[in-house]
Amino acid sequence: MSLTFYYACAIRNADPANQVINDHICKRLEELGYKVLAPYSLNEMKQMTEQQIYERDLDMMLHSNGMIAECSTPSHGVGFEVCYAQFVEPMPLLVLHSRQTTLSAMIRPHPATIIAGYNSFFEVDLFLERYLQQFGRLAMAAARVKHD
């Protein structure tokens, strides 16, 4: 069974340089054999209403086994998505952020959330590989429970 991960990241207020790390993370996930649902195209979003974006993203989250959230840039949307993964539809959650940024106090203390600060693409890759093994075991167990 192939696992699907929702990728959350800042879009509307993101620094264009963030696109490089977002592309890298999504590409690496795919190289590792995971399906990635990544709604982070600003051009695509300009063609959609806020209601359409909301419905699309909720549908993507509902069809995911876990979530990877890049939280270096503060974002109300990513905060909502992280909260959704923690409390509404609990799923394995990895929060990545540049070590040069500070995470919200509302994200860090959640016991089921894995936090990883990075300084380089190499560290991102290391965290993804290490934690996706753990996520894979948790998500597969959760998927079996949902289908039983």
Buried (B, 14 or more C-beta within 10 A) or exposed (E): EEBBBBBBBBBEEBEEEBBEBBEBBBEBBEEBEBEBBBBBEEEEBEEBEEEEBEEBBBEBBEEBBBBBBBBBBEBEBBBBBBEBBBEEEEBBBBBBBBEEEEBEEEBEEBEEBBBBBBEEEEBBBEBBEEBBEEBBEBBEEBBEEEEE
